[in-house]
Amino acid sequence: MYQYNDFDQAFVRERVAEFRDQVERRIAGSLTEAEFLPLRLRNGLYLQLHAYMFRIAIPYGTLNSRKMRQLAMIADRWDKGYGHFTTRQNIQFNWPKLRDVPDILDALADVEMHANQTSGNCIRNVTADHFAGAAADEIEDPRATAELLRQWSTDHPEFLYLPRKFKIGITGAPNDRAATKTHDIGLRMVRSSDGLPGYEVSVGGGLGRTPIIGKVVREYLPKADLIPYLEAILQVYNLAGRRDNKFKARLKILVNETGLDEIRQQIEARFAEKRAEWPPINPGLLAEIEAAFTPPVFEPAAPVAPVLSAGLRSFIDTNVAEHKQPHYAIVTVSLKPIGGTPGDATSHQMRVLADIAEELGHDDLRISHEQNVVFPHVPRRHLPEIYDRLKAAGLATANIGLVSDIIACPGMDYCSLATARSIPVAQEIAETFADIDRQRDIGPLKIKISGCINACGHHHVGHIGILGLDRAGVENYQITLGGDATETAVVGDKTGPGFAYDEVVPAVERLIGAYLDMRTEPGETFLETFRRVGMGPFKAALYEEVRSDAA
């Protein structure tokens, strides 16, 4: 894990002191809310329905036990004893008091954390594959690249006031677990014909009111050219991106309106200039960053006790993935208990996770963009103990990738932008499909729910996507099918008219029932069935009851 140097420490502390002064002036009344707004946003502080919401950066989703315990302390001391992990691999606290935020920032700085650029029209937190450094299919750990980009983009004077927010995602494997094609810039590690690692570069991805899958602008970019190439992309966007309409200001709109070929020509022309003037990256800096992400010293193989309990067997089957080391495992901890709020963790649960990571998992934790927590390096012999400790803390739900592992934004429970509820819909769906045998029979199925058109719940790329809207003061839920955020990314198709709040769960039941009737074998997934048969049969099943009622 990267550790702050003297420059990092001084930079973060100076930002805290600066914001402390700004908060004091706001409380004293010498700053109006309009004047304070851009200042608080660049420090991750939002004003939501009921209180301020404070968003803390977890760069590329990587934590250790010390940082996780500090988040637990913040939850207890300055919030309501819990935090919410987001689809940007960040954590949000929903109830801080304005006067306490500088103290929270100081507490974060004590453990090398911050809230810089978690909001605003700048380069946001760089996200990465949550299995980074552990996945068996990985070409190279992408977190060294993500850290390089963090250092490059932090307070970059040219890119702090872009036309709109800007997001970068990176994966180091052919299997895209970082949803890179939904980002303004998506980086996927590939090899050249000579076997050298580099990047496939996509541009113009994004969800929200205009969902677009990113397009490949460079099939192979050498690692040494990454920074000048990204500079070229950002400069083209910064100069040509629209500032007259925030709904048309994202890079995806520029790419769509200009055309990929023309954008590619502009990027390549600017890249040629940047490459000629850009000094080579300091090899010492690169070596220092890469050294921070060397794998842990793996313990030797040891006998593994046989799986005894049905609960442990189910947990291993569902929540454990293959590791580079055969006698190790990657363990994903679900933050989606049946009936719970997706992504929430109590301070007690955070401390349990910290203890397990420190004692049994090489002191390494990850936050996934699917709002779960990952132990990337776990000796298989520790799985029974880890399961028992997670179970005691209410963290052993064996549902990763299944129907109750739902991504959901906060919706109208918290968000001032939301037009419908998300959390209760997720809870009711999970409760309806609570039986684990039923979930496993259904198989892999990603349901994603957003409470407004901004799509923080990534509904566009859900196998079943649910979007809550306001129709004349009444909640109405639009359903999409066939979305995908992986290496075969695609935006889901709208099924037709929306559903009232109390009709959503029955609608999902009809869709899943239709899938089970149509699949050719138990191993055929929902997405595979949809791609094979198309929208027609699903749409017929979805609206069958509606037509029957009308008749």
C-alpha positions in Angstrom: 0.0 0.0 0.0 1.3 3.5 -0.9 2.4 5.6 2.1 2.5 9.3 2.2 5.8 11.1 1.8 6.6 14.5 3.3 5.0 16.3 0.4 1.8 14.4 0.7 1.6 15.0 4.5 2.2 18.7 4.1 -0.3 19.0 1.2 -3.1 17.3 3.0 -2.6 19.2 6.3 -2.5 22.5 4.4 -5.8 21.7 2.7 -7.3 20.9 6.1 -6.2 24.2 7.6 -7.5 26.0 4.5 -10.9 24.4 4.8 -11.1 24.9 8.6 -10.8 28.7 8.0 -13.5 28.5 5.3 -15.8 26.7 7.6 -15.2 29.2 10.4 -16.0 32.0 8.0 -19.2 30.3 6.8 -20.4 29.7 10.4 -19.6 33.3 11.3 -21.6 34.5 8.2 -18.8 36.2 6.3 -19.2 33.6 3.6 -22.6 33.1 2.0 -23.9 29.6 1.1 -23.3 30.4 -2.6 -19.7 31.5 -1.8 -19.2 28.4 0.4 -20.6 25.9 -2.1 -17.6 25.4 -4.4 -15.3 25.4 -1.4 -17.1 22.6 0.4 -17.6 20.6 -2.7 -13.9 20.4 -3.5 -13.6 18.9 0.0 -16.3 16.3 -0.5 -19.0 18.0 1.5 -22.6 18.0 0.2 -25.8 19.4 1.6 -28.5 16.6 1.3 -32.1 16.3 2.4 -31.6 16.1 6.1 -28.0 17.1 6.8 -24.6 17.4 5.3 -23.1 14.3 3.6 -19.3 13.9 3.7 -17.6 11.8 1.0 -14.2 10.4 1.8 -11.8 9.2 -0.8 -10.6 5.6 -0.8 -8.1 5.7 -3.7 -8.5 2.7 -6.0 -10.5 1.1 -3.1 -7.5 0.1 -1.0 -7.5 0.2 2.8 -5.6 -1.3 5.7 -6.8 -2.1 9.2 -5.6 1.3 10.6 -7.6 3.2 8.1 -10.7 1.1 8.6 -10.6 1.5 12.4 -10.3 5.3 11.9 -13.4 5.3 9.8 -15.1 3.4 12.5 -14.0 6.0 15.1 -15.3 8.8 12.8 -18.6 7.0 12.5 -19.0 6.8 16.3 -17.6 10.2 17.2 -19.0 12.5 14.6 -21.8 10.5 12.9 -24.5 7.9 13.8 -22.3 4.8 14.1 -22.2 3.7 10.5 -20.9 4.6 7.0 -22.1 3.9 3.5 -19.6 2.5 0.9 -20.3 3.7 -2.6 -20.0 2.7 -6.2 -16.9 4.9 -6.5 -15.1 2.9 -3.9 -15.5 5.8 -1.4 -17.3 6.0 1.9 -19.9 8.5 2.9 -21.1 9.7 6.3 -24.6 11.1 6.2 -24.9 13.1 9.4 -21.8 15.2 10.2 -22.2 18.6 11.6 -20.5 21.4 9.6 -18.3 22.6 12.5 -16.9 19.0 12.9 -15.8 18.4 9.3 -12.3 20.0 9.7 -11.7 17.8 12.7 -12.8 14.8 10.7 -10.4 15.8 8.0 -7.6 16.1 10.5 -8.4 12.6 11.8 -8.3 11.3 8.2 -4.9 12.9 7.7 -3.6 11.1 10.7 -4.1 7.8 8.8 -3.1 9.2 5.3 -6.7 9.7 4.0 -8.5 12.7 2.7 -11.6 14.0 0.8 -9.9 15.9 -2.0 -11.6 15.9 -5.3 -14.5 13.6 -4.2 -16.7 16.2 -5.8 -16.6 19.1 -8.2 -15.8 19.4 -11.9 -12.4 17.7 -11.6 -10.8 14.3 -11.9 -12.5 12.3 -9.3 -11.2 9.3 -7.2 -9.5 6.8 -9.6 -11.2 3.4 -9.3 -9.6 0.0 -9.9 -10.4 -3.7 -9.9 -11.1 -4.7 -6.3 -9.2 -8.0 -6.9 -6.1 -6.1 -7.9 -2.8 -7.8 -7.0 -4.6 -11.1 -6.2 -6.7 -12.1 -9.2 -5.5 -15.2 -11.1 -6.3 -13.7 -14.5 -4.4 -10.5 -13.9 -1.7 -9.2 -16.3 -0.4 -6.6 -13.8 -1.6 -4.9 -10.6 -3.4 -1.8 -11.8 -3.1 0.1 -8.5 0.4 1.4 -9.2 -1.0 3.0 -12.3 -4.0 4.3 -10.3 -1.6 5.8 -7.7 0.4 7.5 -10.4 -2.8 9.0 -11.8 -3.8 10.1 -8.3 -0.6 12.0 -7.9 -0.8 13.5 -11.3 -4.4 14.6 -11.1 -4.5 16.0 -7.5 -4.8 19.7 -7.7 -3.7 19.7 -11.4 -4.0 23.4 -12.2 -5.4 22.8 -15.7 -8.0 20.2 -14.8 -9.6 21.5 -11.6 -12.4 23.3 -13.4 -13.4 21.0 -16.2 -16.7 21.4 -18.1 -18.0 18.6 -15.8 -16.9 15.9 -13.4 -14.4 13.4 -14.8 -13.9 9.7 -13.9 -11.2 7.2 -14.7 -11.3 3.5 -14.0 -8.6 0.9 -14.5 -8.4 -2.9 -14.6 -5.3 -5.1 -14.9 -7.1 -8.1 -16.2 -9.0 -9.3 -19.4 -12.1 -9.7 -17.2 -13.2 -6.2 -16.4 -14.3 -6.0 -12.7 -13.9 -2.2 -12.6 -16.7 -1.2 -15.1 -14.1 0.7 -17.1 -16.3 1.3 -20.1 -18.7 3.4 -17.9 -15.9 5.9 -17.3 -14.8 9.1 -19.1 -11.5 7.3 -19.5 -11.3 3.5 -19.1 -7.9 1.7 -19.0 -7.6 -2.0 -19.4 -4.2 -3.6 -19.1 -3.2 -5.5 -22.3 0.0 -6.9 -23.8 1.6 -5.8 -27.1 2.6 -8.3 -29.8 6.0 -8.3 -28.0 4.4 -9.2 -24.7 4.9 -5.8 -23.1 2.2 -4.6 -20.7 0.3 -1.4 -21.8 -3.2 -0.1 -21.9 -6.3 -0.3 -24.1 -7.8 3.2 -23.7 -11.5 3.9 -24.0 -13.1 7.3 -23.9 -16.6 8.8 -23.6 -18.2 6.3 -21.2 -20.8 7.4 -18.6 -24.3 6.7 -17.3 -26.7 9.4 -16.0 -29.4 10.8 -18.3 -27.4 9.9 -21.4 -25.9 6.4 -20.9 -23.1 5.6 -23.3 -20.5 2.8 -23.3 -16.9 4.0 -23.7 -15.3 3.6 -27.1 -11.8 2.3 -27.7 -9.6 5.2 -28.9 -6.3 3.3 -28.6 -5.9 -0.4 -28.7 -2.5 -0.3 -27.2 -0.7 2.5 -25.4 2.8 1.9 -23.9 3.0 2.4 -20.2 5.6 5.2 -20.6 3.1 7.2 -22.7 0.2 7.1 -20.3 0.5 10.6 -18.7 1.0 12.6 -21.9 -1.8 10.7 -23.6 -4.2 11.4 -20.8 -3.1 15.0 -20.8 -4.0 15.1 -24.5 -7.5 13.6 -23.8 -8.1 16.1 -21.0 -6.9 19.1 -23.0 -9.1 18.2 -26.0 -12.1 17.9 -23.6 -11.3 21.0 -21.6 -11.1 23.1 -24.7 -14.0 21.7 -26.7 -16.4 20.4 -23.9 -19.6 22.4 -23.5 -20.0 24.7 -20.6 -23.3 26.2 -21.6 -25.4 23.2 -20.5 -24.3 20.9 -17.7 -26.4 18.1 -19.0 -24.4 18.2 -22.2 -21.0 18.8 -20.7 -19.5 15.3 -20.2 -16.8 13.9 -22.4 -19.3 11.3 -23.7 -21.4 14.1 -25.3 -18.3 15.6 -27.0 -17.3 12.2 -28.4 -20.8 11.4 -29.5 -21.3 14.8 -31.2 -17.9 15.0 -32.7 -17.4 11.4 -33.7 -14.8 8.9 -32.5 -12.6 9.2 -35.6 -12.4 13.0 -35.3 -11.8 12.9 -31.5 -9.1 10.3 -32.0 -7.3 12.5 -34.5 -7.5 15.5 -32.2 -6.2 13.4 -29.3 -3.4 11.9 -31.3 -2.3 15.3 -32.7 -2.2 16.8 -29.2 -0.5 13.7 -27.9 2.3 14.1 -30.5 2.9 17.6 -29.1 2.7 16.5 -25.5 5.0 13.6 -26.0 7.7 15.8 -27.6 7.6 18.3 -24.7 6.8 15.9 -21.8 9.9 14.9 -19.8 10.2 11.2 -19.1 8.6 10.1 -15.8 11.2 9.9 -13.1 12.2 6.2 -12.9 12.8 6.5 -9.2 9.3 7.8 -8.7 7.8 4.9 -10.7 9.9 2.4 -8.8 8.8 3.9 -5.5 5.1 3.7 -6.5 5.4 0.1 -7.8 7.3 -1.0 -4.8 4.4 0.1 -2.6 2.2 -2.6 -4.4 4.5 -5.6 -4.2 2.6 -8.7 -3.1 2.7 -9.7 0.6 5.0 -12.4 1.7 2.7 -15.4 1.2 2.9 -18.1 3.8 3.7 -21.6 2.6 0.9 -24.0 1.8 -0.6 -25.7 4.8 -3.3 -28.4 5.3 -6.8 -27.1 4.9 -9.5 -28.5 7.2 -12.5 -30.0 5.3 -15.6 -27.8 4.9 -18.0 -29.1 7.6 -21.0 -26.8 7.9 -23.5 -26.1 5.2 -23.2 -22.3 5.9 -19.5 -22.3 5.4 -19.8 -24.5 2.3 -22.4 -22.0 0.8 -20.1 -19.0 1.8 -17.1 -20.6 0.0 -19.1 -21.5 -3.1 -20.5 -17.9 -3.4 -18.2 -15.4 -1.8 -14.7 -16.9 -2.4 -12.8 -16.4 -5.7 -9.6 -18.0 -7.1 -6.3 -16.4 -6.1 -3.0 -16.3 -7.9 -1.7 -18.6 -5.1 -3.5 -21.9 -5.1 -3.5 -22.2 -1.3 -4.9 -18.6 -1.0 -8.4 -17.2 -1.7 -10.0 -13.9 -2.4 -12.9 -13.4 0.0 -15.7 -10.9 -0.7 -17.8 -9.8 2.3 -21.3 -8.9 1.4 -22.7 -5.6 2.7 -26.1 -6.7 1.4 -27.7 -8.6 4.3 -31.3 -9.6 3.6 -33.4 -6.5 4.5 -30.4 -4.3 5.1 -29.3 -1.1 3.3 -26.9 -2.0 0.5 -23.4 -0.7 1.2 -23.9 0.2 4.9 -21.5 -1.0 7.6 -21.7 -0.2 11.3 -18.6 0.9 13.2 -18.5 -2.5 15.0 -18.5 -4.2 11.6 -15.7 -2.0 10.4 -13.6 -3.0 13.4 -14.4 -6.7 12.8 -13.2 -6.3 9.2 -10.1 -4.5 10.3 -9.3 -7.2 12.9 -9.7 -10.0 10.4 -7.6 -8.2 7.8 -4.8 -7.5 10.3 -4.7 -11.0 11.8 -5.6 -13.3 8.9 -5.4 -11.3 5.7 -2.0 -9.5 5.3 -3.6 -6.3 6.6 -5.3 -5.6 3.2 -8.9 -4.6 2.5 -10.6 -3.4 -0.7 -13.9 -1.7 -1.3 -15.6 -2.8 -4.5 -17.7 -0.7 -6.9 -20.5 -3.1 -6.1 -20.6 -1.8 -2.5 -18.9 -4.8 -0.8 -15.6 -5.4 1.0 -12.9 -7.7 -0.1 -10.1 -9.5 1.7 -7.7 -10.0 -1.3 -5.2 -12.3 0.3 -6.5 -15.0 2.6 -4.8 -18.4 3.3 -7.5 -21.0 2.7 -6.8 -22.6 6.1 -8.3 -19.4 7.7 -11.6 -19.6 5.9 -13.5 -21.4 8.7 -12.3 -18.9 11.3 -13.0 -15.9 9.0 -16.5 -17.2 8.3 -17.3 -17.7 12.0 -16.1 -14.1 12.9 -18.1 -12.6 10.0 -21.2 -14.5 10.9 -21.0 -13.2 14.5 -20.9 -9.7 13.1 -23.8 -10.2 10.7 -21.4 -10.1 7.7 -21.5 -13.7 6.4 -24.4 -13.4 3.9 -23.5 -15.8 1.1 -25.0 -13.9 -1.8 -22.2 -12.3 -3.9 -23.3 -12.0 -7.5 -26.8 -13.3 -6.7 -30.2 -11.7 -6.8 -30.0 -10.1 -3.3 -26.5 -8.6 -3.9 -28.2 -5.4 -5.2 -26.5 -2.1 -5.9 -28.6 0.8 -4.8 -28.1 4.5 -4.4 -29.4 6.2 -1.3 -32.4 7.5 -3.1 -35.0 9.7 -1.4 -34.0 8.4 2.1 -31.0 10.8 1.9 -30.3 12.4 -1.5 -31.6 15.9 -2.4 -31.5 15.0 -6.1 -33.5 11.8 -5.9 -37.0 11.5 -7.3 -37.9 8.1 -5.9 -36.9 5.6 -3.2 -34.1 3.1 -3.9 -33.3 1.5 -0.6 -36.8 0.1 0.3 -37.1 -1.4 -3.2 -33.7 -3.2 -2.8 -34.8 -4.4 0.6 -38.1 -5.8 -0.6 -36.5 -7.5 -3.5 -33.9 -9.1 -1.2 -36.6 -10.2 1.2 -38.7 -11.7 -1.5 -35.8 -13.8 -2.7 -34.3 -14.4 0.7 -34.1 -18.2 0.5 -30.5 -19.0 -0.4 -31.4 -22.2 -2.3 -33.7 -20.2 -4.5 -31.0 -17.5 -5.1 -28.5 -20.1 -6.1 -31.0 -21.8 -8.4 -31.5 -18.4 -10.1 -27.8 -18.0 -10.4 -25.7 -14.9 -11.3 -28.0 -11.9 -11.6 -27.1 -8.2 -11.1 -29.9 -5.9 -10.1 -29.1 -2.2 -9.9 -31.4 0.5 -8.7 -31.2 4.3 -9.0 -33.5 6.8 -7.4 -33.1 9.4 -10.2 -31.8 10.0 -13.7 -28.2 10.6 -12.4 -27.8 6.8 -12.2 -25.6 6.6 -9.1 -27.0 3.0 -8.7 -25.7 2.1 -12.2 -29.1 0.8 -13.3 -28.2 1.2 -17.0 -25.7 -1.7 -16.7 -27.7 -4.0 -14.5 -29.0 -7.3 -15.9 -32.2 -5.9 -14.4 -32.0 -2.2 -14.0 -34.6 -0.2 -12.0 -34.9 3.6 -12.3 -37.1 5.5 -10.0 -38.7 8.7 -11.4 -41.3 11.2 -10.4 -44.5 11.1 -12.6 -46.8 14.0 -11.6 -45.8 13.6 -7.9 -46.0 9.8 -7.9 -43.1 7.4 -7.9 -42.8 5.4 -11.1 -40.1 2.8 -11.8 -38.7 2.2 -15.2 -37.2 -1.3 -15.9 -34.3 -2.1 -18.3 -32.9 -5.5 -19.2 -29.7 -6.8 -20.5 -27.2 -4.3 -19.2 -23.6 -5.3 -18.5 -20.7 -3.5 -16.9 -17.9 -6.0 -17.7 -15.6 -6.5 -20.7 -18.8 -7.1 -22.8 -20.4 -3.8 -21.6 -23.7 -2.7 -22.9 -26.5 -0.4 -21.8 -29.7 -2.2 -21.0 -32.9 -1.8 -23.1 -36.0 -0.2 -21.7 -38.9 -2.6 -21.4 -41.8 -0.2 -21.7 -44.1 1.8 -19.3 -43.0 2.1 -15.7 -44.5 0.6 -12.6 -45.8 2.0 -9.4 -43.8 1.4 -6.2 -45.9 -1.6 -5.1 -45.7 -3.2 -8.5 -41.9 -3.3 -8.8 -41.3 -6.5 -6.8 -44.0 -8.5 -8.6 -42.6 -7.3 -11.9 -39.1 -8.5 -10.9 -40.7 -11.9 -9.9 -42.3 -12.2 -13.3 -39.0 -11.5 -15.1 -37.1 -14.1 -13.1 -39.9 -16.6 -13.5 -39.8 -16.1 -17.3 -36.0 -16.6 -17.2 -36.3 -19.8 -15.3 -38.9 -21.1 -17.8 -36.8 -20.1 -20.8 -33.2 -21.1 -19.8 -32.0 -24.2 -21.7 -30.0 -25.6 -18.7 -29.4 -24.7 -15.1 -26.1 -23.2 -15.9 -27.4 -20.7 -18.4 -27.5 -17.3 -16.7 -30.1 -14.6 -16.8 -27.9 -12.4 -19.1 -27.1 -15.3 -21.4 -30.8 -16.2 -21.7 -31.7 -12.6 -22.4 -29.1 -12.4 -25.1 -30.3 -15.6 -26.7 -34.0 -14.9 -26.8 -34.1 -11.1 -26.8 -36.5 -8.7 -25.2 -39.8 -10.1 -26.6 -40.5 -13.0 -24.3 -39.4 -11.1 -21.2 -41.5 -8.1 -22.2 -44.5 -10.4 -22.7 -44.1 -11.9 -19.2 -43.5 -8.5 -17.6 -46.7 -6.9 -18.9 -48.9 -10.0 -19.0 -50.5 -9.3 -15.6 -50.9 -5.6 -16.5 -52.8 -6.5 -19.6 -54.9 -9.1 -17.7 -55.9 -6.5 -15.2 -56.8 -4.0 -17.9 -59.0 -6.6 -19.6 
